[in-house]
Amino acid sequence: MGALAPYAFQPMPTDAAFVAALKTLVPFTPQGAIPLPAPADGEVTVLSFSVPIGYDGLITAQCNGYINGGVGQFVEGSGDIVWRIPINNVSTRRYLKDSGAIYFSLGQSNIFQRITGGYRIYSGNTVSVVALAPNTSGALPGPGVGQVFAGLRGYFFPRR
């Protein structure tokens, strides 16, 4: 067996086609906040947006959490608050991979948690972040106290 060739470093492409493709990206950062919902409310939409026709997209980061109103507390991982990211609001919801039940805060309202590999979204999709607050531990304050927030970050690009 011969010697292995050293790894050849490949610099970022600088050709005109690559630079032109970067100029077609359209960033998005929808964010939303709602008062803490009651357990009986079920899933409540925190934010929602549609992918423009003729474009696909990639969600590259997310944030979600709870800002209490000074009473009670949110116990991370308890199931007191659950966030989900459904695609298209139909009778049978489909959630993005690993986003059907998020039990922990991710990032902050101004600092997003990166999503390795991103979540691909497609032309015409409706993307939402929903939250439900079953208050399984009983540690949360009453409905309407504090804010449940969420945000997504990414970009759209022309469909090929």
Secondary structure as UniProt FT lines:
FT   HELIX           16..22
FT   TURN            23..24
FT   STRAND          26..28
FT   STRAND          31..35
FT   HELIX           39..41
FT   STRAND          44..50
FT   TURN            53..54
FT   STRAND          55..67
FT   TURN            76..77
FT   STRAND          82..84
FT   STRAND          86..87
FT   STRAND          94..95
FT   TURN            97..98
FT   TURN            109..110
FT   STRAND          113..121
FT   TURN            123..124
FT   STRAND          126..132
FT   TURN            136..137
FT   TURN            143..144
FT   STRAND          147..158
//
